[in-house]
Amino acid sequence: MQVILDIFNYISGLGSSVVMPIIIALIGIIMGAGFGKSIRGGLMVGVGLLGLGLATGLMGTMADAVAAMSARFGLTLGTIDVGWPAAAAIAMATQVGAMIIPVCLLVNVVMILIGATQTVDIDIWNYWHFAFTGSLIAAVTGSLLLGMIAAICNEIIILVLGDITAPGLETTLQMPGVSLPHGFTAAFAPFALILNWVIEKIPGLNKVDFNLDGLQDKIGVFGEPVIVGFVLGLVIAILGGYGFKDAMNCAVTLAATMVLIPRMASLLMEGLMPVSDAAGEFVDKHFSGRGKIYIGLDSALGVGHPMTISLGLICVPILVLLSVVLPGNTVLPAVDLAVLPYVFVLVLPICKGNGFRSLVVGLICCILGLYIATDLAAPITKVASSIGFDMGGASSISSICDGANPLTWALFKIGTLPQVVAIVVLVAISLACIAYNYLRIRKENH
């Protein structure tokens, strides 16, 4: 078992831009896409992922500007937002994290073979979201078994949500053959479905919409993503008290993200399409009734839509100010502000591209997330302390990703029930999701 864990840890350590081209190329060759097309497709995916990482990294400029804004206006709260890299490191440093990759791969393979999912989740680096849930429960209850069951339950739910939301990605975000079984992004999908339905029933409100295409039609070049990014970056910098030089640097940097992220996402999709098409033909030929097979990827791909980035940037100053005035909240968003666009990746397709609804739904999800991050601060701090994580002198830590995750919170609450009850409930939820998705897939393809 230790040898298996060491192998997967080594593979994970190579990084997505190295391993993903290999995986995509192998899938393409196996599915009959042809050797040359598969190799090229894999390399294009690797280039796209590397480019996405560099482009999204530029959004750190925004976090710096918001930190300056918080200091300028004296915005201080007791719980420190340590950010997703720290949350991922905490999750993968536990016993649950050590086993999560081989276990989740096995679960995914079994679900594909029995027809309970259409998603081949090759985004193994984001399995840390599942480990995060299991690690919190294992630390609080002292049961590794319970923690692993919770992590598997988390994965199953996310795979099902990835299948359900995949068609919307094709119609709204132009991402055919892809699903996003991302533990943070997909967790907000159920809330988006409910809130979108509610807004649809409210006369007048259900007619309100805005999008970048409509903005461009009305005001021309000033509605283009590069201009929108520049203006939003400039506003955030001014709120942060930046001088002219730093404000312009911030504005141009965020304008660059609005241009570069979609371009990198398009490169990734260019590489993925031949493999995705071959996978679809392979499934139709050998596994009739299974429906379309989706390649499960990081939701960073969905951030490539200009509307997603715009909504995330608009949300940044609003959420920071709300965090100070919301009663009972103790978390001031900081390091993880760059992940706010990820909240909107599935919200936008669910709201059928309606920018107004997406912003309203996304803000409600973010506000809910603040309270969840506050409630989970104690167990997150406990897990961090148990593995010797350097908290920089902070007495309480949390994060927006994954500390503000509603699915993580719900599973954590179930996991803290009496152990036998918790196991029964988690297994029942997992089996119910498997049965539901199996029947849904069979119904849609017969």
C-alpha positions in Angstrom: 0.0 0.0 0.0 2.8 2.4 0.9 4.4 1.7 -2.6 1.1 2.6 -4.3 0.8 5.8 -2.2 4.4 6.8 -3.0 3.8 6.3 -6.7 0.7 8.5 -6.7 2.4 11.1 -4.6 5.3 11.2 -7.1 2.8 11.5 -10.0 0.9 14.3 -8.2 4.2 16.1 -7.5 5.0 16.3 -11.2 2.3 18.9 -11.6 -0.7 19.2 -13.9 1.2 20.7 -16.8 3.4 17.6 -17.0 1.1 14.8 -16.2 -2.1 16.1 -18.0 -0.5 16.0 -21.5 0.5 12.4 -20.8 -3.0 11.4 -19.6 -4.8 13.2 -22.4 -2.5 11.6 -25.0 -2.9 8.1 -23.6 -6.7 8.5 -23.5 -6.7 9.8 -27.1 -4.6 6.8 -28.3 -6.8 4.3 -26.4 -10.0 5.9 -27.8 -8.7 5.9 -31.4 -8.0 9.5 -32.0 -4.7 8.7 -33.6 -1.1 8.9 -32.3 -0.3 12.3 -33.8 -3.5 14.0 -32.9 -3.4 12.6 -29.4 0.2 13.8 -28.8 -0.6 17.2 -30.1 -3.8 17.4 -28.1 -2.0 16.4 -24.9 0.7 19.0 -25.5 -1.9 21.7 -26.3 -3.7 20.9 -23.0 -0.5 21.2 -21.1 0.3 24.5 -22.7 -3.2 25.7 -22.0 -3.0 24.6 -18.3 0.4 26.3 -17.9 -0.9 29.5 -19.5 -4.0 29.4 -17.3 -1.9 29.1 -14.2 0.3 32.0 -15.2 -2.7 34.2 -16.2 -4.8 33.4 -13.1 -1.6 34.1 -11.0 -1.8 37.7 -12.1 -5.0 38.0 -10.1 -2.8 38.1 -7.0 -2.4 41.8 -7.8 -6.1 42.1 -6.9 -5.6 40.5 -3.5 -2.8 42.9 -2.8 -5.0 45.9 -3.7 -7.8 44.6 -1.5 -5.4 44.0 1.4 -4.4 47.7 1.0 -8.0 48.7 0.9 -8.7 46.7 4.1 -5.8 48.4 5.9 -6.8 51.8 4.6 -10.4 51.5 6.0 -9.4 49.6 9.1 -11.2 46.4 8.2 -10.1 43.8 10.7 -11.7 40.5 11.7 -10.5 37.7 14.0 -10.2 34.8 11.6 -7.4 34.8 9.0 -8.1 33.8 5.4 -5.0 31.6 4.7 -6.1 30.9 1.1 -6.6 27.7 -1.0 -2.9 26.7 -1.3 -2.6 26.5 2.5 -6.0 24.7 2.7 -4.8 22.2 0.1 -1.5 21.7 1.9 -3.3 21.1 5.2 -5.7 18.6 3.5 -3.0 16.6 1.8 -0.7 16.4 4.8 -3.2 14.2 6.8 -3.8 10.5 6.7 -6.9 11.0 4.5 -4.9 13.2 2.1 -2.2 10.5 1.8 -4.7 8.0 0.5 -7.1 10.2 -1.4 -5.8 10.0 -5.0 -5.8 6.2 -5.4 -9.0 5.8 -3.5 -10.9 8.5 -5.5 -9.5 7.2 -8.8 -10.8 3.7 -7.9 -14.3 5.1 -7.0 -14.4 7.1 -10.3 -13.5 4.0 -12.4 -16.1 1.8 -10.6 -18.8 4.4 -11.2 -17.9 4.7 -14.9 -18.0 0.9 -15.3 -21.4 0.5 -13.6 -22.8 3.5 -15.6 -23.2 5.8 -12.5 -21.2 8.7 -13.9 -20.3 10.1 -17.3 -17.3 12.0 -15.9 -13.7 10.7 -16.2 -12.2 12.9 -13.5 -8.5 13.3 -14.4 -8.1 16.4 -12.4 -6.3 14.5 -9.6 -4.8 17.6 -8.0 -8.2 18.9 -7.0 -8.9 15.7 -5.1 -7.6 17.8 -2.2 -11.2 19.2 -1.8 -12.4 15.7 -0.9 -9.4 15.2 1.4 -10.2 18.5 3.1 -13.7 17.3 4.1 -12.4 13.9 5.3 -9.5 15.5 7.2 -11.8 17.8 9.2 -14.0 14.9 10.2 -11.1 12.6 11.0 -9.4 15.2 13.1 -12.6 16.0 15.1 -13.9 12.4 15.5 -10.5 10.6 15.7 -11.8 8.1 13.1 -9.8 7.7 9.8 -12.5 5.4 8.5 -15.3 8.0 9.0 -13.1 10.6 7.4 -12.5 8.4 4.3 -16.2 7.6 3.9 -17.0 11.3 4.0 -14.3 12.1 1.4 -15.7 9.4 -0.9 -19.3 10.7 -0.4 -18.0 14.2 -1.3 -16.5 12.8 -4.5 -19.6 10.9 -5.5 -21.8 14.0 -5.0 -19.4 16.2 -7.0 -19.2 13.7 -9.9 -23.0 13.6 -10.1 -23.1 17.4 -10.1 -20.4 17.5 -12.7 -22.6 15.3 -15.0 -25.7 17.3 -14.4 -24.1 20.7 -15.1 -22.0 19.6 -18.1 -24.6 20.3 -20.8 -24.8 23.9 -19.6 -21.1 24.3 -20.0 -21.5 23.5 -23.7 -24.3 25.9 -24.4 -23.3 28.8 -22.2 -19.5 28.6 -21.9 -18.8 26.8 -25.2 -17.1 23.9 -23.5 -18.3 20.7 -25.2 -17.2 17.3 -23.9 -16.1 18.8 -20.6 -17.4 18.6 -17.0 -16.1 20.4 -14.0 -16.2 18.0 -11.0 -14.5 20.7 -8.9 -15.1 20.3 -5.1 -15.5 24.1 -4.6 -17.2 25.3 -7.8 -19.7 22.4 -8.1 -20.8 22.7 -4.4 -22.7 25.9 -5.2 -24.6 24.4 -8.1 -27.6 23.2 -6.0 -28.0 26.7 -4.5 -27.8 28.3 -7.9 -30.5 26.0 -9.3 -32.9 26.9 -6.4 -32.1 30.6 -6.4 -32.4 30.9 -10.2 -35.8 29.2 -10.0 -36.9 31.7 -7.3 -35.8 34.7 -9.4 -37.6 33.3 -12.4 -40.9 33.4 -10.4 -40.5 37.1 -9.4 -42.3 39.4 -12.0 -40.1 42.2 -13.3 -36.9 40.8 -11.7 -37.0 37.9 -14.0 -36.6 40.2 -17.0 -33.4 41.9 -15.8 -30.2 40.9 -17.5 -26.8 42.2 -18.5 -23.9 40.6 -20.2 -20.7 41.7 -21.9 -22.1 41.1 -25.4 -25.0 43.4 -24.7 -22.6 45.9 -23.2 -20.4 45.9 -26.3 -23.4 46.4 -28.5 -24.4 49.5 -26.5 -21.1 51.2 -25.8 -18.8 49.6 -28.4 -15.1 49.3 -27.5 -15.7 50.3 -23.9 -17.7 47.1 -23.3 -14.8 44.9 -24.4 -13.4 42.6 -21.7 -10.0 44.3 -21.7 -11.6 47.7 -21.0 -13.9 46.2 -18.3 -10.9 44.6 -16.6 -9.0 47.8 -16.7 -11.8 49.8 -15.1 -12.5 47.2 -12.4 -8.8 47.0 -11.6 -8.5 50.8 -11.4 -11.5 51.1 -9.1 -10.1 48.4 -6.7 -6.7 50.1 -6.8 -8.2 53.6 -6.0 -10.2 52.1 -3.1 -6.8 50.7 -1.9 -5.3 54.2 -1.9 -2.8 53.4 -4.6 -0.8 56.2 -6.3 -1.0 56.7 -10.1 1.8 54.3 -11.0 0.6 51.4 -8.8 -3.0 52.0 -9.7 -2.2 51.8 -13.4 -0.2 48.7 -12.9 -3.1 47.0 -11.1 -5.5 48.1 -13.8 -3.4 46.9 -16.7 -2.7 43.6 -14.9 -6.4 42.8 -14.4 -7.1 43.9 -18.0 -4.5 41.3 -19.0 -6.2 38.6 -17.1 -9.5 39.4 -19.0 -7.6 38.8 -22.3 -5.1 36.1 -21.4 -7.3 33.7 -19.4 -9.9 33.2 -22.3 -7.0 32.8 -24.8 -5.4 30.1 -22.6 -8.7 28.4 -22.1 -9.3 28.2 -25.8 -5.8 26.6 -26.3 -6.7 24.0 -23.8 -10.1 23.3 -25.5 -8.3 23.1 -28.9 -6.1 20.3 -27.5 -9.0 18.5 -25.8 -11.5 18.5 -28.7 -10.0 15.6 -30.8 -9.7 13.5 -27.7 -13.2 14.3 -26.5 -14.7 13.5 -29.9 -12.8 10.2 -30.0 -14.0 9.3 -26.5 -17.6 10.0 -27.6 -17.3 7.7 -30.6 -15.7 5.0 -28.5 -18.5 5.1 -25.9 -21.2 5.0 -28.6 -19.5 2.0 -30.1 -18.7 -0.1 -27.0 -21.0 1.2 -24.2 -24.4 2.0 -25.6 -26.8 3.6 -23.2 -24.0 5.3 -21.2 -24.6 8.7 -22.8 -21.8 11.1 -23.5 -18.6 10.8 -21.7 -17.1 14.0 -20.2 -13.5 14.8 -19.4 -13.4 16.2 -15.8 -11.1 19.2 -15.5 -10.3 22.0 -13.2 -12.9 24.8 -13.1 -10.1 27.2 -14.0 -11.1 26.4 -17.5 -14.5 28.0 -16.9 -12.9 31.1 -15.6 -11.9 31.6 -19.2 -15.3 33.1 -20.0 -15.1 36.9 -19.8 -18.4 37.2 -17.9 -17.2 34.8 -15.2 -14.1 36.9 -14.5 -16.1 40.1 -14.6 -18.6 38.9 -12.1 -15.8 37.7 -9.8 -14.0 41.0 -9.9 -17.3 43.0 -9.3 -17.9 40.7 -6.3 -14.5 41.4 -4.7 -15.0 44.9 -3.1 -18.7 44.2 -2.4 -17.9 41.0 -0.4 -15.0 42.6 1.5 -17.3 45.4 2.7 -20.1 43.0 3.5 -17.8 40.8 5.5 -17.3 43.7 7.9 -21.0 44.6 8.4 -22.5 41.1 8.5 -23.3 40.1 12.1 -21.6 37.0 13.4 -19.0 36.8 10.6 -15.4 36.6 11.7 -13.6 36.0 8.3 -12.1 38.9 6.3 -11.6 37.6 2.7 -8.0 38.2 1.6 -5.7 35.6 0.1 -8.6 33.7 -1.5 -10.2 36.7 -3.2 -8.7 35.5 -6.5 -10.9 32.4 -6.4 -14.2 34.3 -6.4 -14.6 33.9 -10.2 -14.7 30.1 -9.5 -18.0 30.6 -7.7 -19.6 31.9 -10.9 -18.3 29.1 -13.2 -21.4 26.9 -12.8 -23.7 29.7 -11.6 -23.5 31.4 -15.0 -24.6 28.4 -17.1 -27.3 27.5 -14.5 -28.6 31.1 -14.9 -28.3 30.6 -18.7 -25.8 33.4 -19.1 -27.9 36.0 -17.3 -25.3 38.3 -15.7 -27.7 40.0 -13.3 -29.1 36.7 -11.9 -25.6 35.3 -11.8 -24.3 38.2 -9.7 -27.2 38.0 -7.3 -26.9 34.3 -6.9 -23.1 34.4 -6.6 -23.3 37.1 -3.9 -25.8 35.1 -1.9 -23.5 32.1 -2.2 -20.5 34.1 -1.1 -22.3 35.6 1.9 -23.4 32.0 2.9 -19.8 31.0 2.4 -18.6 33.6 4.9 -20.8 32.2 7.7 -19.6 28.6 6.7 -16.0 29.7 6.9 -16.6 31.2 10.3 -18.3 28.1 11.6 -15.5 25.8 10.2 -12.7 28.0 11.5 -12.3 26.0 14.7 -11.9 22.5 13.1 -9.7 23.9 10.3 -7.5 25.5 13.0 -7.4 22.2 14.8 -6.4 20.2 11.8 -3.7 22.8 11.0 -2.3 22.6 14.5 -2.3 18.7 14.5 0.0 18.6 11.4 2.3 21.4 12.6 1.1 24.0 10.0 2.7 27.4 10.5 -0.3 29.7 11.2 1.9 32.8 11.5 0.8 33.5 15.0 -2.9 33.5 14.2 -5.2 31.9 16.7 -8.0 31.2 14.2 -7.7 30.4 10.5 -10.1 29.6 7.7 -10.4 30.1 3.9 -12.9 30.9 1.2 -11.8 27.8 -0.8 -12.6 25.3 0.8 -13.5 26.7 4.2 -16.6 28.4 2.7 -17.7 25.3 0.9 -21.4 24.4 1.7 -21.0 20.8 0.8 -17.9 20.4 3.1 -19.9 22.1 5.9 -22.9 19.8 5.4 -20.8 16.6 5.3 -18.8 17.8 8.3 -22.0 18.3 10.3 -23.1 14.8 9.4 -19.7 13.4 10.3 -19.9 14.8 13.8 -23.1 12.8 14.6 -22.6 9.5 16.6 -20.2 7.4 14.5 -22.6 4.6 13.5 -25.3 7.1 12.5 -22.8 9.2 10.6 -21.6 6.2 8.6 -25.1 5.1 7.8 -26.2 8.5 6.6 -23.0 9.1 4.5 -23.3 5.7 2.9 -27.0 6.2 2.2 -26.4 9.6 0.6 -23.6 8.0 -1.6 -25.8 5.1 -2.7 -28.8 7.4 -3.3 -26.6 9.7 -5.6 -25.3 6.6 -7.5 -28.8 5.2 -8.0 -30.2 8.6 -9.1 -27.4 9.3 -11.6 -27.6 5.7 -13.0 -31.3 6.0 -13.6 -30.9 9.6 -15.0 -28.3 8.4 -17.5 -30.3 5.4 -18.5 -33.4 7.5 -19.0 -31.7 10.1 -21.1 -30.1 7.6 -23.4 -32.9 5.1 -24.1 
